[in-house]
Amino acid sequence: MKFTETVRFMLSIVLMISCGFSYAESEKIAECLQCHSESSHKAMAINDTSGCNNCHNDMPIEIKNTTNPLSADNRPVLVSSKGHLKNHLPTQYNLVGADLGEDEPMVLIPAGEFIMGSDSRLPDEGPSHKVTLKNYTIDIYEVTNKQYKKFIDLTARRSPAHFTNRTYPDGKADHPVTNVTWFDAQAYCESVGRRLPTDEEWEKAARGTDGRAYPWGNKFNVDYANTPVRWGKLKKEGDTMPVGSFPKGVSPYGLYDMSGNVWEWTSSWYTAYPGNVHPSENYGEQYKTLKGGSWWDCSFYRCGISAPSFNRSFFLRGTRNKSFGFRCASENSIKGQQKIAVLDGRHL
């Protein structure tokens, strides 16, 4: 046997004798312990799983704690098509679930109340108010060029303006798709059995329940999101970035790029919040709401001001530009082979 196989076999025997596991169980645990017993990679301290894809692309995991929406230490619940460890948070450029037909990883947002809006800034963002939502799931990442290409290949839908010969530019496979209308975004989500999130669903997934201003907290950090401020600091021309490029900027539920990168279409009409005392001729069922800000702020905002999770913009459904993208959501109904896996370090 190879050295690694010998080590695993010896660990399996120890686990069988000392813990009473079956051989199959001890084999699986022993394989994991080859990595997870190291001080830099302990099984109970697996907050940063960026390197896991090197080993765990196809290793199935046992589904734990499916009745509890969040683990004891508030790490997110992931919804995946196969319940594999490859659905841990991927390394940059190593996109998980990038192919249409294989579910992109989603996170379960538990039912309950959260604080929406703000009283500190623009009139249409207030007043701050409490909203109660049912369980729902939402994509961890924005839909990418690679995913959208497969969609248009299958449906013969018009390609985005930045595509050439119906394909995305070199090196942009994992960047969020842009130049898509609300109708394009909704059609894509429907094609994978999902829908666009509502304004309320998007904001809860971005900011959690404690009323924070940004996905990561209440203080803006230029290095936590792809915003115009960041490009100004780098003194470079701005652009989209591969989804998942800012692990320090994740939301309380583990979603990436909820601030910056691209504005994201929602299913909601642009209407006044309950209690809003600032009438606008733009309210009503004319414009759809977008959330999240982008790498390039449109004429509504100046550099960086669109970064807070409570911000919103509004456009006609047929509008498309280089800073508009989307992600999908769904009801909390796990269909087919989908399973819920809890990232709490106890996945054996």
C-alpha positions in Angstrom: 0.0 0.0 0.0 1.0 3.6 -0.5 2.1 5.5 2.6 -1.1 7.6 2.8 -3.2 4.4 2.4 -1.3 2.7 5.1 -1.8 5.7 7.5 -5.5 5.7 6.7 -5.8 1.9 7.3 -4.0 2.2 10.7 -6.2 5.1 11.7 -9.3 3.0 10.7 -8.2 0.1 12.9 -7.7 2.4 15.9 -11.1 4.0 15.4 -12.8 0.7 15.1 -11.2 -0.6 18.4 -11.4 2.6 20.5 -14.7 4.1 19.3 -16.7 1.2 18.0 -17.2 2.5 14.5 -17.9 0.2 11.6 -15.1 -0.3 9.1 -16.8 1.9 6.5 -17.4 4.7 9.1 -13.8 4.5 10.4 -12.4 4.5 6.8 -14.2 7.8 6.1 -13.2 9.4 9.3 -9.6 8.2 8.9 -9.4 9.8 5.5 -10.6 13.1 6.8 -8.2 13.0 9.8 -5.2 12.9 7.5 -5.8 16.6 6.9 -8.0 17.7 9.7 -5.7 16.5 12.5 -3.1 19.1 11.5 -2.9 22.2 13.7 -3.6 24.5 10.8 -6.6 22.5 9.6 -8.5 21.1 12.5 -11.9 19.6 12.0 -13.5 21.8 14.7 -12.0 25.0 13.3 -12.9 24.9 9.7 -14.0 28.5 9.3 -11.9 28.9 6.2 -12.5 26.1 3.8 -10.9 27.7 0.8 -8.4 24.8 0.4 -10.9 22.0 0.8 -11.6 21.5 -3.0 -8.0 20.2 -3.4 -9.1 17.0 -1.6 -12.8 16.9 -1.2 -14.3 17.4 -4.7 -16.2 14.2 -4.7 -16.3 13.1 -1.0 -19.9 12.7 0.2 -20.7 13.9 3.7 -23.3 12.8 6.2 -26.1 15.4 6.5 -26.3 16.7 10.1 -28.6 18.9 12.0 -31.2 19.4 9.2 -33.9 20.7 11.5 -31.8 23.6 12.8 -31.5 26.4 10.3 -28.1 27.6 11.8 -25.3 25.7 13.5 -24.5 26.5 17.1 -21.9 29.1 16.1 -24.1 30.7 13.4 -22.2 29.4 10.4 -24.5 29.1 7.3 -26.7 26.2 6.2 -25.8 25.3 2.6 -28.2 23.7 0.1 -26.5 21.6 -2.5 -27.5 19.2 -5.2 -25.5 16.3 -3.9 -24.5 17.2 -0.4 -20.8 17.0 -1.2 -17.9 18.7 0.4 -17.2 20.3 -2.9 -20.0 22.7 -1.9 -17.8 24.3 0.8 -16.8 27.8 -0.1 -14.6 27.5 -3.2 -11.3 29.0 -3.9 -11.2 32.0 -6.3 -11.7 31.0 -9.9 -12.8 27.5 -8.8 -16.5 28.0 -9.2 -18.9 25.5 -7.6 -22.0 24.5 -9.5 -21.1 26.6 -12.5 -22.9 24.3 -15.0 -26.6 24.8 -15.7 -28.4 21.7 -14.6 -26.2 21.3 -11.5 -27.6 23.3 -8.7 -25.5 26.3 -7.8 -24.9 26.3 -4.0 -27.6 28.1 -2.1 -28.0 29.1 1.5 -31.1 28.6 3.7 -32.3 31.9 5.3 -34.3 31.0 8.4 -37.7 32.4 9.0 -38.0 35.4 11.3 -37.7 39.1 11.7 -35.0 41.5 10.5 -34.5 45.2 10.3 -34.9 46.7 6.8 -34.1 50.2 5.5 -32.4 53.1 7.2 -33.2 56.5 8.6 -29.7 57.9 8.1 -29.4 58.5 4.4 -31.6 58.7 1.3 -35.4 59.2 1.5 -36.4 56.1 -0.4 -34.3 53.9 2.0 -36.5 54.7 5.0 -38.0 54.5 7.4 -36.1 51.7 9.2 -38.7 49.0 9.9 -39.1 45.4 10.9 -40.1 42.7 8.3 -40.9 39.1 9.0 -40.1 36.5 6.3 -40.7 32.8 5.9 -37.8 30.4 5.2 -36.3 30.8 1.7 -33.1 29.9 -0.1 -30.8 32.2 -2.1 -27.7 31.7 -4.3 -24.4 32.2 -2.5 -22.9 33.7 -5.6 -24.1 36.0 -8.4 -24.9 34.2 -11.7 -21.7 34.1 -13.8 -20.9 34.5 -17.5 -20.3 30.8 -17.8 -23.6 29.9 -16.4 -25.5 32.4 -18.5 -23.7 31.2 -21.7 -25.1 27.7 -21.1 -28.5 29.2 -20.6 -28.5 31.1 -23.9 -27.0 28.1 -25.7 -30.0 26.0 -24.6 -32.6 28.6 -25.2 -31.3 30.7 -28.1 -31.9 33.8 -26.1 -30.1 37.0 -27.1 -26.5 37.2 -25.8 -25.3 40.1 -23.5 -23.6 43.0 -25.2 -20.2 42.1 -23.9 -20.3 38.6 -25.4 -18.7 38.0 -28.8 -20.0 35.3 -31.0 -22.3 34.4 -28.1 -19.5 33.7 -25.7 -18.0 35.7 -22.9 -14.5 37.4 -23.0 -11.4 35.4 -22.2 -10.8 35.2 -18.5 -14.3 36.3 -17.6 -16.0 32.9 -17.1 -16.3 33.3 -13.3 -17.3 37.0 -13.4 -20.9 37.9 -12.8 -22.9 38.2 -16.0 -23.9 41.8 -16.9 -25.9 43.6 -19.6 -29.0 41.6 -18.7 -32.5 43.0 -18.4 -34.9 42.1 -15.6 -36.7 39.8 -18.1 -33.4 38.0 -18.9 -32.7 37.5 -15.2 -36.1 36.2 -14.5 -36.0 33.8 -17.4 -32.7 32.4 -16.3 -33.9 31.8 -12.8 -37.1 30.1 -14.0 -35.0 27.9 -16.3 -33.3 26.4 -13.2 -36.5 26.2 -11.2 -36.0 29.3 -9.2 -37.0 33.0 -9.2 -35.6 36.4 -8.5 -35.4 37.3 -4.8 -37.7 40.0 -3.4 -36.2 43.3 -2.2 -36.9 42.1 1.4 -35.3 38.6 0.8 -32.2 40.1 -0.7 -31.7 42.6 2.1 -32.1 40.1 4.9 -29.6 37.8 3.2 -27.2 40.7 2.9 -27.3 42.2 6.4 -28.7 39.6 8.7 -31.0 40.5 11.7 -28.9 43.0 13.6 -29.5 46.0 11.3 -25.9 46.3 10.2 -25.1 48.7 7.4 -22.8 46.4 5.4 -22.7 42.6 5.0 -19.6 42.4 7.3 -20.6 45.0 9.9 -21.2 48.7 10.4 -17.9 50.2 9.2 -17.1 50.4 5.5 -13.9 48.6 4.5 -12.5 49.3 1.0 -10.9 45.9 0.8 -14.1 43.9 1.5 -16.1 44.6 -1.7 -15.6 45.4 -5.3 -16.6 49.1 -5.3 -15.4 52.2 -7.2 -13.6 53.3 -4.0 -11.4 50.2 -4.2 -10.5 50.9 -7.9 -9.7 54.4 -6.9 -7.4 53.2 -4.2 -5.7 50.9 -6.7 -5.6 53.7 -9.3 -6.9 51.3 -12.0 -9.8 51.3 -14.3 -12.7 49.4 -12.6 -14.3 46.1 -13.7 -16.2 43.2 -12.3 -14.3 40.6 -10.3 -14.8 36.8 -10.2 -17.6 35.9 -7.8 -16.4 35.0 -4.3 -13.3 37.2 -4.6 -13.9 38.9 -1.2 -14.2 36.3 1.6 -13.9 39.0 4.3 -17.0 40.7 2.9 -19.4 37.8 3.2 -22.8 38.4 4.8 -23.9 36.9 8.1 -25.4 34.0 6.1 -22.3 33.4 4.0 -23.3 35.1 0.8 -20.6 36.7 -1.4 -20.7 40.1 -3.2 -23.8 41.5 -1.5 -22.0 44.8 -1.6 -20.5 45.9 -4.9 -19.5 43.9 -8.0 -22.8 44.2 -9.7 -26.2 45.6 -9.0 -28.7 42.8 -8.7 -32.2 42.7 -10.0 -35.0 41.8 -7.6 -38.6 40.8 -8.3 -40.0 43.8 -6.3 -41.5 46.9 -7.8 -40.0 50.2 -6.6 -42.5 51.3 -4.0 -42.4 53.3 -0.8 -41.7 51.5 2.4 -44.5 51.4 5.1 -44.5 54.7 6.9 -42.4 56.6 4.3 -43.4 60.3 4.2 -41.4 61.3 1.1 -43.7 60.8 -1.9 -42.1 60.2 -5.3 -43.6 60.0 -8.8 -41.3 57.1 -9.4 -43.1 54.8 -6.9 -45.5 52.2 -8.2 -45.5 49.3 -10.6 -43.3 50.9 -13.2 -39.7 50.3 -12.1 -38.0 47.2 -10.6 -35.7 47.5 -7.6 -32.0 46.6 -7.8 -29.8 46.0 -4.7 -26.2 45.9 -3.7 -24.3 48.5 -5.6 -21.5 47.7 -8.1 -18.0 48.2 -9.2 -19.2 51.1 -11.2 -21.9 53.3 -9.8 -24.5 54.6 -12.1 -25.8 58.2 -12.2 -27.9 57.6 -9.1 -24.9 57.5 -6.8 -21.3 58.6 -6.5 -18.3 56.4 -5.7 -18.9 54.0 -2.9 -22.2 55.4 -1.6 -24.1 52.4 -2.9 -22.2 49.9 -0.7 -24.7 49.7 2.2 -27.0 46.7 2.2 -30.1 48.9 2.6 -29.4 50.8 -0.6 -31.6 50.4 -3.6 -31.9 51.6 -7.2 -34.7 51.4 -9.7 -34.9 51.0 -13.5 -37.3 49.9 -16.2 -37.3 46.1 -16.7 -35.8 46.4 -20.2 -32.7 48.3 -19.0 -29.3 46.6 -19.4 -25.8 47.9 -18.7 -22.3 46.8 -17.6 -23.1 46.9 -13.9 -26.4 45.0 -13.7 -26.5 41.3 -12.8 -28.5 39.0 -10.5 -28.7 35.9 -8.3 -31.7 33.6 -7.9 -33.8 32.5 -4.9 -36.4 29.9 -4.2 -39.0 28.8 -1.6 -37.7 26.6 1.2 -38.6 23.4 -0.6 -35.8 20.9 -1.0 -36.6 19.0 -4.2 -35.1 15.9 -5.8 -31.7 15.0 -4.5 -31.1 18.4 -2.8 -29.9 18.1 0.8 -29.0 20.6 3.6 -25.5 20.5 5.0 -24.4 22.5 8.0 -20.9 23.9 8.0 -20.2 23.5 11.7 -17.0 21.4 11.5 -18.9 18.3 12.6 -19.6 16.9 9.2 -18.3 13.3 9.8 
